[in-house]
């Protein structure tokens, strides 16, 4: 069907598919997949209304209702319903059931495209489209021009898709398939072959950095922790996870937590992030010196 009113509820037909779930299925996997699906839809709605997370009142406005659960490959009907004052102006650019599902599918399609390219050792170039249209354009030479909101939704939901892909396998739940009652919007499908598609591998940089940082937390058993890199350093100022390389004196790291800052010598472990390009994933410390 087409769409007459963008504020009408959108019906989603959800199927968890597998040969061995006609009579029984793993409840933990089933629950986790549906939980991540609800998180994906929540994250899309958050981006469209420019909120970091949904509070109780917002959740009352945005409903995800399940019904008509059928045996076999576990079929569930879901309705997306929004009860909000912004529905007084039913424009495509506003958050309504139609755009929540539309942007969800576009972001999912973008993530699968980027993941397949990166897994084949291609690094796509992303150019943000500021025209606020509702399409994703796949250009030549791996150049992608997505709507800015679609890019934000992709960044917020990628981990949800990664978790879902880890719960599907060749034996039990083989895939998650979602279709809507809107013919113009493609379906969403994740199967066991997508495992790892939404997660990018890390790689080490052999450049040594001398960095002033504040040690926030340290686990003396695992030799891991969190630190905050101060301003005007050779890497961006923010919080990073770290590991201590070799058999260093852990007492120095314990004492560092009460100091304002220390100087560390570290290697960076990086990721080729499909949304943000190359990012520092973790620091590996080979030396620490207190200057106080």
N, C-alpha and C positions, 0 to 999 in steps of 0.2 A: 504494500500500500504506500501511498504518498503521505504527505503531512498537510493537514488543514489548519491545525492550531498547534503552535510550538509549545504551548503550555499544557497540552494534554499529556497524561501519563504515557511513558514509553514502555512497551511490553518487551521483556527479554526472555528468550528461551534458552535456558542453561542446561547443558548436558555434560555429565562426567562419564566418559566412555571407557569401556574395558571389557575383556572377555570374562573376567572372573568376578564381576560385581553384580550379577543378576540377582543373587540371593544374599550375598554378604559383601561387605566392603570395610576397609580400614577407617574407623571413625575419626582418628586423628588426622589422617590425610584429607578426608572429606571436609572436616571442620576447618582445617587450616586453609584449604583452597578457597572455600567460600568466604572465610574471614579476609583473605588477601584481596579477593574480588571486591568486597565491600570497601576495603581501603583504597583500591584503585578508583572506584567511583567517587569516594569521598575526596580524594586528592584532586580529581578533575574539578569537582564542584568548588573546592577551595581556591584553585587557580582562577576560575571564572568569576568568583566573587571577591578575589584579591584578599584572601585570608590565609594565614599559615596553618590553622587547624580549625576544626569545627567545635564550637561550644555546645552546651545542652540546648540552647534556644535554636541554634542553626540546625541541629540534628532533628529538632521537631519540624523544621521547615522542609528538610530534605529527607524523604523517606525511601527506603529500599525494602520493599515488602515481598516476601516469598510465599508461594502458594502452589497447590496442585502438584505435589511431589509424587512422582511416579516411580515404580520399581523398574528393574531392568538396568539400563545404563544410567540410572539416576537422572531423571529429567525434572527440572524445577522451573516454574514460571516466576519471573520477577517483574515488579512494576517500579519504575522510577517516578516519584511524585514530588513536586515542589510546591509548597504553600507559602508564598511570600508576597510582600507588597510590590516587588519588582516585576511581578507578573502582570501588573497593570499595563505595562508596555511590552507586548510580546514580540520583541525584535530578536533576530538571530544572534546578535552579539551579546545578549544578556544570558544569564544562567537560567536555563529552562530544561526540562527533561530531554528535549531533542538535542540541544547543544552539549549537554553533559555526555550523552552517548556518542554524538558525532565526534567531539574532541577526544574522547577516550579511545575510539577506534583509530583516529588519525595519529595519536601519539603512540599507540601500540604498533601501528604499521611502520612508523618512523623508527621505533626501537628495533623491530625485527630487521628492517633494512640496514640500519647502522651496524647491528650485531653481526649480520651475515657478511658485511663488507670487512669489518675488523677481523673476524675469524678467518678471512681469506687474505689477510695481510694488506688490506687496502685501508687507507686513512681518509675517510670522507671529509670534505670541507663544508662547514655549515655557515650559511649566510642567513641572518634573521630577517624575515619579511615583516616590515612594520606597517603593512597596509591593513592588517587585522582582518584579512579574508579567512575563509574556512577551509583552505586546501593545503595539502602538502605537495610540493613540486619536486620531483626527482629529476635533476638536470643531468647534463653530460659530464663526463670526467669525475664522477662521484661528488658533484656539487649539489647540496640539498638546500632548498630555500623554504624553511618552515615558518609558519605563523609563530610569533613569539610566545603566545599562550600554549601552543602545542608543544613547543620546546620545553617550557616550564613543566607541563604535565608529564612529558616523557622523563624529565629528570626526577620528578617526585615519585613516579610509579615504577621505575625500572626495577627497584629492589623487590617490589611486590610481585612482579612477573618472574623475577629470578627465584623467589621462594616457591611460587606455584610450580615452576618447571622442575624444582627439586622434589616435589611431591608426586609427580607423574612418572610412570615407569612402564616397562614392557610387560609387566606381570599383572599388576592390580589396576590402578586407574591410569589408563593410557593417554588420556587427554581431556582438556576442558574446551568445550565449544559453546559459543554464545552467539545467538542470532537475535535480531530485533524485528519488530513488525514494520520497520521502515525499509523498503526495498532498496533505496538509494544508498544505504550505508552498509559497507561490507561487514562480514562476520569477524569475530575474534576467536582464534583457535590456537591453543598451546598443546603440544604433545611431547612425548618423551624425547623426541629428536631435538627439541629446543633446549635441552638441559645445557647450561653454560652459555647460551646465546645472549643472555642479558647481563652477563658478568664478564668483565675483561681481565685478562691476565696481567700480572705486574712484572716489572723488569727493573734491574738495578742500574743506576747511573754510577760510573766509576770516578766521578768528580768528588773530591773531598771538600766539605764546607766547614768553615769555622763560624759558629753561630752563638750569639748570646741568647740564652733562653731561661725561662722560669720552669723548674721541675714541679709539676702539679701533683703527680701521683707516681708511686713506684712500688712494684711488687718484688720483694727481695727473693722470693722463691722462683718466680718465672723470669726475672730480670727484664721486665717490661714495664711500661708506664705511659704517662701523658706529660707533655710539656707545652709551653706556650713560647713561640719564637717572638722576640721583641721586635720593635720597629727598626727600619733601616738596616736589615740584614740581607744576605744574599738570596734568601728564599722568602716567600710571602709571610707576613706576620699573621699567625693564626695558631690554633691548637693542633698538635700532631701526636699520634701514637709513636712510641719508640721501643726499640729493643737494644740491649747492651750486648755488644759482641765480645766473645772471648771470656776469660776468667778474670774480669776486673773486680776491684774491691767494691763490693756492694755497699759498704758502710759510707763511702763517699757519696753515693746516690741518695742514701737515706738522709745524710746530713744536708744535701743540696736542697731538700724540700723546705728548709727553714731559712734559706738565703733568698735574697731578692732576685738574683740571677747567677748563672754560671756560664762559662764558655765551653761549648762542646765541639768536638770534631766528629763529623758524621757523614755517612753516605745516604743518599736518598733512594727509596724504593718508589718507583713511579708506576702509574697506570695510564694507558691510552683510553681515556674516558670518551665514550661515544658522544657525549653532550659537550664537555668542556675541554676536549683535547687532552694534552699530556698534563697530568696533575700529580703532585707529590702525595703518595699514599702513606708512607711511613718513613721514619728516620732510624738508621742503624748507627749507634754511637760507638766510636772506637776509642774516645778519650774524653775526659771531663776535667776542667780546671776552674777553681773558684778564684775570682779576682777581688773579692771583698776582704 
